[in-house]
């Protein structure tokens, strides 16, 4: 996994090396976000035992499409994600935290002909004592709401909205009672819908680990739209996405590897 970081650092060096000192040129504007990223890449990156190391995405579900490598700071917080496709770095995500340890912003970098470039930020805002978390996406002072999380007084997730007040996807979560900590149902709808488009039912194993989010499609019984598998340490190692219109057929997989 360290190899991906090495290639990124080489890219920074090439950008500097390509400057011709004998030919006067206008100064290149300094991008503070690239400087932050370069400092992190040249600093210590932790790989704590037991933390997520890589996520592999397969389509078909056997064809590898991409992977994401994860790196951490000394406190064990996720610091850097590197997305790799066909052996090339395509995206880099740099996390920044508040003093209380809460995630503040994520800077997203793309990859172009001249190397990495700053693309945009995901900026988080905590409201109502943390019961609401707003995430705005943008750059250069121009931001719009990207997603919103809402929690109840017990800290349980009750809604997740992707989009803004007008155009959105909304997920609502339901529990058996106030004592229940496990989500039992998830309702999904889009803007303009009064009733849910999907109603997922959650299934857990004897260790209270989520093993399926299931739907009723065509057949009257619930079948798993998403399946989850764990190792002996109760760590998620596989997520399977199924097509339910032609039986129960896997179409995508995510495989998770740990340090």
N, C-alpha and C positions, 0 to 999 in steps of 0.2 A: 504494500500500500504506500510505502514511503516513496516508491518510484514515481508516482503521479506528482507528488510534491516537488521532486527533483526536476521533472520536466517543466513545471510551472516556473520555478526559479530560473531555469535556463532561458525561458521566454523573456523574462525581465532583463536578463543580461544581454540578449541579442538586440533588444530595443535600444539599449544604451550603446552597444557596440556599433550599431549601424549609423551613428551620427558621424558626419565628416568634419573633423576639427578645422580643416583648411578652407572650408566653404562657409562663409557667414550666413546664418539663417536666423529667422525670427525665433525668439524663445518659445519653446513648446509649453503650453499651460500645464502647470503641475496639478495633477488630480490627487486630492488628499485621500480619496478612498483607495486608490492604487497604492499610495504610500502606506496606508494602514495595513492593507493586505500583504504588501512586501515585508513589513515588519513582523507580521505574524508568521509568514512562511519562513523567515530567517530566524525566528525565535524557537523556543522549546514547544514542541507539540507532544502532548501526553497520549499514551495508549493504555489506559487503565484496564487491568484484568477484569473481565466480566462485562465491559462496556461494548456496545454495538460497534463492530469493526467495518462491516460492509453490507450493503443491501443490493441484491442482484435481481433484475427484472427480466422475466422471460415471457415471450408471447408465443402462443400456439398450442401448448404452453412450454415447449422445449427449446425454443430459439432464444438465446441470450440477446437482449436488446441493449442493455446498459447496466452500469453498476454505480453505486454511490459509496465513497469511502468516507469514514468519520474519524475526526481527530478532536482532542479535548484539551482543556487547560489543566493546570496543576491541581485545581479544585475538583476536577472531574466533570465540569460543565462542557457541553458540546460547543466547540469553538469553530470548527471548520468542516464543511462538507464539500466533496469534490465529485462531480458527476463525470463519468467517463463512458464514451461510446466509441466503439471501433478503435480502441487504444488511444483516443484523443480526449483531452479535457474539454468538455463543452460548457460546463457551468461550475462556478465556485460560490459557495455561500459562507459568509463570514458573520458570526454572531457577536453581539456586544451586549453586556449585561449591566443592570443597575446595581447600586451598592447593596441592595437587599437580596441580590442573586436572581431577580426576575429578568427574563429576557427583555431587552430594550428595543433593539433593531437587528435586522438581518440585511446585510448588503449583498446584492447579487451581482456577480461578474460573468460576462459572456466571453466567448472566444472568437476572435476574428483573424484576418490575415496577418495583422501586426501583433497578435498576442492577445492577452486578456484586456478587457475594458470594463469599466464600471457601467452597469446597466440601470439598476434602480435599487431603492431601499424598501423593505417592509418595516414600518415603524409601529410599535405597539403603544397603546394608551390604556392605562388601568383606571377604571372608574367604579364608583359605588363600593369602595373598599375591596376591589378585586372581583366583584360579582359580574362585572362586564369588562371584557377585553376587546378593544377595537384595534384592528390592524389596517393601516393605510399604506398604499403602494404609490411610489412616485420618486421624483428627483427634482433638484433645482427649485425647491420650494413649492412645487406643484404636486399635490397628493389627492387621492380619492380613496374612499373606503373600499377595502378589498374583502375583509371578512370580519365577523363579530362572534364572540363567544359569550354566553350568559350562564351564570351559575346561581343556584339557590343559596339559602342561608346556611345549608349544611356543606356547601362546596361541591355539590353534585352538578354535573353539566346538564342543562335543561334545553338549550338551543344552540345551534351553530348555523350562521347565515353567511353564505358566500355571495357577495355583491353589495348593492346599496339598497336604499329604501324603495326604489322603483323596480329594478331588475335584480332578481336574486334567486338563489336556491336555499331553501330552509329545511333544516333537520331538527326535529323535536324529539326529546328523549323522555321516557316514562318509566317510573319505578312502581313497585307494588305498594309501598307505603313510606312513611317518613323514616323508618328504620332501615329500609333497604338501600344498599349501596351499589347494587348491580343494576345496570340498565336492562329493562325487560322488553321494551318496544322502542322502535325508532320510526318516526313518520317523516316522509320526504314529500315536499311539494315545491312548485315553482311559483313565481309571481303570477297573479291572476287566478290561481287555483284556490277554491274554498276547501276542498277535501284532499287528503293526501294521495299522491300518485302511487307511492309505495308504502307499505307498512311492514317493516322488518320485525321479526321476532328473534330475540337473542336466546341462545342456548349455551349453557356452561357445563363443565365437567365436575367431577367430585371434588376438585381442588379450587373450584370457583373461577376457573380460567375460561374465558370466552372461546368457544370452539366453532360457533356458526352464527351468522346472521342470515336468517331464512325468510323466504317469501312464498306466497301462494300465487303461482303463475300457471295458467292452463289447468293443471291438476288441482284437486281440492286440498291436498295436504301441503304442509310447509316443506320446502326443500332448500338446501343451503346455497345462497347466492355467493356467500363468502365463507371459507373455511380457514381455521387457524390451528396450527400444530406447534407443540412445545417440546423442549428437551427435558432432561431429568432435573434441571435446575429451574424449571418453569419459565424459561426464556422462549419468546416467540422465535421460531426458526423457519416457518413457512406460512404464507398467506396465499390462498387459492381463490381465484375469481371464476365462477361458473356461469355458463349460459344455460338458462332454465327453459328456453323455448323448444329445445330439441332434446328432451331428457334432462340430465344433469351432466353437463360436459365442461371440463376445465378449459378455459381460454387464456388465462394469464396466471402467472405465479410470481411471487416474491420470495426469495430465499435470504435469510438473515444469518450473518456470521459474526462471531464475537471474539474479542481479544482474550 
